Structure formats: C-alpha cells, structure tokens
Amino acid sequence: MLRYLPTPMIVLACFAFSAFPFDAGAKSQPPNIVFIFADDLGYHDVGIYGNHEVRTPNIDALAREGVMFSRAYNMGSWSPAVCMPSRTMLNTGRYVWKAKEAYDEGYAEIQEEGNFWSQQLRQAGYETYFTGKWHVPGLDPNKLFDHVVHVRPGMPKQTEAGYDRPRKEKKDEWSPYDPEFGGFWEGGTHWSEVLAQDAEMFIEHAREKQNPFFMYLAFNAAHDPRQSPKAFVESYDPDELALPQNFLPEYPYNEAMGSGRKLRDERLAPFPRTEYAVRVHRQEYYAIISHMDEQIGRILDQLKSEGRYNNTIFVFTADHGLAVGQHGLMGKQNMYEHSLRVPLIIAGPGIPEGEKRTTPVYLQDAVPTTIDFAGGRVPDSYQFRSLVPLIRGKEIQLHPAIYGAYMDKQRAVIEWPYKLILYPEISKIRLYNLEEDPLETNDLAGHEDMKSTVRRLIYCLEELQKKTGDDLNLSSWS
C-alpha cells in the first residue's frame, strides 16, 4: 500500500514560473518531472543508441520526442559498488570526491542547508515521490521525499549458482526465470513490475493534486542477477547475438586496475571468457532491459490516461554502464566507454523533438536541469551544470574535458577525440582516439607521435583533479 509521509506546508507568495526555460507563459501549471533511472545500463544497450539487437521501443519513442545526449558520462567511483557514488553525486549535486567528503561527514552541511535534490524540488513547490533502488548509504529517503514506497538495496540477492557460468561442457544450474533463485523474484512479483505498479498508484494519487509532482523511479534492472520472465529471455537467441567486436578472453591489466578475478562482478562469467558465456550473459542482459522497457511503457501509458503526459518533463538515464564481455570484462569498474557512458534522454513540453546533442556531459547534470525546469534556484554548492542551454541548441562546452576515476586504481580524461587511461599501480598508460576507434581496441600510447598528446592529457587530468578534489599524486607522470 502506498505510504504517504507528512508534507511540510509550503507557502509561496509568487511561484517562480518564469524560470521555466520554455513556453512558460503558456502554462498555468509548471511541468511535472519524472526521473526514470536504470541500473547497469550502458549507452549502447538501448536500441535508439545504435544497438539493433536489443528491443527498447518505449525508451526509443521517448528519445524521438525529445533530446538524446550521445556522450553522457558517470564521473567514477571511490567504491567497487560504482552505483553508490553515482547516486550520491546525483542527490548531492557534487563531484565524485566532494560527494565522498559529504558521505564521510554524514551529509551534515547538506542536511543543514536542505540542498539535496528532492528538497530543492520540494522548495520549488513539488510533491516528491520515490520508489526503487536508493543505495545512498547514510541517507534516508523517507526524510527527503513526501512519499516513499519501496526502498530497494544496491542489488537483488545473487546466489552462488549465479556465478562462474555458463560453461558449455556442463549443465547450467541457474535460471533467469526460475523464482527459486530469489533476486528480482523475491516477494512474488518481479521488482521492475512492482516499480511500475508503484508509479501507477502515485499517478492516480496525484489526480486531484494541485501541485506538480517529481517522481524518482529507480529500477534495479539491468543489474545482475539478470532475471526476467521466460518469454523475454527466450525472445533472444544467444546463437544469433553478435559477439562484441572488442571481446577478449581476459583483460591484460585487470588485476592491477582493481577489476581482477576476485571482484564480484567479474566472477559472474568463467575465466578465460568464452564466446558462449558472453552470448548467454548478453541474452539475459537484453531480456531484463526489454522487460524494464515494457514497465516504462506502463508508466508512460498511465500518465497519458490521466492527462498528465503532455505537461511532464521526462529524464531517462542510468547510473553507469556495463561491459558484459567487452574487453574481457563483465562489470563496470573500468574506464572504457561501455562502462563510463550512459544513455541520457530529456523530453517534454517545449523541448525539441528528435534531436541529438554530442557535447560531453555528466549524467548528474540532469539534477540542476530539473531544478531549472521547476523554476527553482540551483544551490551554489552544486558542481554539475544545467543542460538547458544545450537543450535550447546553444553550442557551448559545459565540460571541455571529462574526468573519470575508480578508487586509487584508475584515472581517465577525455578531451575529444582522445581518451587517456592511467593505471597508477603499474605505471601503465592507454590512449585511444574515440572518433576513429570508438570500441577502444587500438592503444596509441606507445606511438612516438602521440607523446605530446599524452603530456597534454596528463596536464589536463591534473587540472581536473584540482576541480574534483582528487588527491591522488600523479607527479611522476608529468
């Protein structure tokens, strides 16, 4: 049953609708905001982003109604659970190491100032709602949202049978659609379907409300255990799925970069990786993505049936991507595009339809963007930037270079078209030209004519360290 928490009285003498960046004068009601958040979903794991194998008709339709960002990134992580820092950045508006400082300090300053994302939208007059994966340790969503239903953990429980599989020579004991393995099936109904039910209930609840609403809908999909109904799994034939062009049996620097054989995510498939195992994992991955897409369709249909769709801003993105066999990796604890880069789609009233932006951004830039849409004031403590100028079509660089980090094991900088990756533990540099080599298979770091590029990118990375609060010493690389 939907549980409603007390909503503090908000008195606004004059609601600041004029800050709404599009067509504000024609609206008596500011737009609702629906944030749909996937887990472990790379940019190339959505059909409209160029993957012709996975079926995501509802996400694709949303993209055709709005603006699709083709180069949206997660900044990185101080933890093997990359989703946790990503979500901490999202809810605090702070860069990765500043977000870690806030986490280490118990969010005291942000709590005092009321600067969490949902609090900012509440202050702008929005009724706020949350359901799904939270995974911001030390922060209780019940204290941040007006309505909270399910608060899911970092991942559904995995079983030992779900690791080191499948092997062609032996029977696979694990099944993605057998409820006996728990995980997404715990409670009797798949968690993605529960989230859709929660959203439908809230949309019904909002029917008679005067205030606009902000819905934070966080799927656990497509995180492992990658479970979905049998019909979805069997709709993908692993023998017909293409092996990733950047497939490797094992990544040569996986141990030094902190993504070795003992890391939980990497234990999902056998070592060395086999074509058979990767195809089966991709079958299950695509199936849970398509199942999630169907639930997103339910949410969109409910908004349409209630007459709220046309005055709703939609943001669809994910906390980070996933390798699923690319570069010999299974997880997200790496600096490659498949794991750093995510889909980001923004659609709604006044937003251009069917357009693409190639400017590099961070997924967390969605937060100040929604505050702009709501007519609020973005707190000075926020480090991420509003995407409104880009949505309007202005050709500006919000982030001239993109920063990436994984604990003290990896650093990266992207200054188009080059990406530099560092593995400090073994003093290893990798360099890719993303324009000519989007799958990152041709390492240019050892080329004589690339030395000046490497030096420039290391300097750029050191400058980004200052901005992000990164204290890892890179002086030996300069």
Buried (B, 14 or more C-beta within 10 A) or exposed (E): EBEBEEEEEEEEEEBBBEBBBBEBEEBEEBBBBBBBBBBBBBBBBBBBBEBEEBBBBBBBBBBBBBBBBBBBBBBBBBBBBBBBBBBBBBBBBBBBBBBBBBBEEEBEEBBEEEBBBBBBBBBBBBBBBBBBBBBBEEBEBEEBBBBBBBBBEBBBEBEEBBBBBBEEEEEEEBBBBEBEBBBBBBEEEBBBBBBBBBBBBBBEBBEEEEBBBBBBBBBBBBBBBBBBBEEBBEBBEBEEBEEBEBBBEBBEBBBBBBBBEEBBBBBBBBBEBBBBBBBBBBBBBBBBBBBBBBBBBBBBBBBEEEEBBEBBBBBBBBBBBBBBBBBBBBBBBBBBBBBBBBBBBBBBBBBBEEEEBEBBBBBBBBBBBBBBBBBBBBBEBBBBBBBBBBBBEEEEEBBEBBBBBBBBBBBBBBBBEBBBBBBBBEEBBBBBBBEEBBBBEEBBBEEEEBEEBBEBBBBBBBEBBEBBBBEBEBEEBE
